[in-house]
């Protein structure tokens, strides 16, 4: 497994997304199906390259490790316009995000 996933994350040909509204507030949720062609790469990367640790400051009930930066790039590249539309950002684009592999352990 390579240390760097650059160039290896590809959009699945059947990728689709929709925005649904939930709750009394009708908050938008972007639902994405079939995002990546080979999501196993991320699983193998997490298993072989990541150091998981506790995240006590966030009250997350388990351990987590940062996603590789190329994953966040892929999300912005493949879904940027869908994210902007779903959350009413207009012409603004997502500039940064928080993305982790997470395991509930407690």
N, C-alpha and C positions, 0 to 999 in steps of 0.2 A: 504494500500500500504506500503510495507516495506521501511525503510530508506536506505537500501542497496540492490542493485540489483545483488549482487554477486551470481553467480550460476543460475540466472534466465534468462540470455540472451542466447538463443540457435539459432544456424544457421538454417535458413529455408531449408527444404529438396530440394526445387526447386531453391536455390540460384545459380545465374550464373553471370559471369562477362566477360567483354571484354574490350580491349584497343582500342580506336579510336584515330585517329590523326586529329587535327583541325588546321585551319588557314594556312597561308603561311609558317609558321615555322614548321608545322606538329607536334605541341606540343601534347604529350600524355595525354589522359584523360581516367581514369579508370571508366567505367560505371558498376555499380553493381545493379542487380535487385533481389528482394526477399531476402534481406540480413538476416533479423531476423524473427524467427517464430512468435513472438508476439510483434510487434513494439508499440502496445498500452501501454505496460509497460513503455516505455520511455515517452509517452505523459502523462500518469498518474503521473509519477515521476516529470516531468516538472511542471505540474499543481499543485501538492500538496507539493513538497519539495523544489522547486527552488525559489531563490530571483533574479528576473530580474532587471537589472540596465542598465543605458546608457553606451555607449562605445565611448565617444567622441574622445579619442586618436586614434581610428581606423577609424574614419569617417563613421562607420556603421550607417545607417539611422534608428536606432531603439534601442531596448533593447535586452540584451542577458544574459544568465546564463551558467555557466560551465556544461558540460555534466558530468555524474558520471564517475569516473575513470574506472569502469568495462566496460563501453562502449568502451573506447579507448583500453583496454585490448582485448576485443572481436574483434575489428577491426584488431589489430595486429595478434591475434591468428588465426582468420578465413581468413584474406586477406593478411597477411604479404608477402607470396611468390608472390601473384598477384601484390602487390604494388611494390615489388623489381623488378619483371619482367617488369612491365609497365614503370617504370622510370629508368631502366638500372642500378640498384644498385648492380647487381651481387650478391655476397654472403652477402653483408651488409643488415641489417634489420633496419626497422624504430625504433628509440629509444624513440622518443617523438613526440607529436603532439599537435595541438591546436584544441579543439573541444567544441562547444557551441550550445545551443538551441538559436535560433535567431528569433526575431519578428520585421518586418519592421513596424515602427509606425510613421515615418515622411516622 
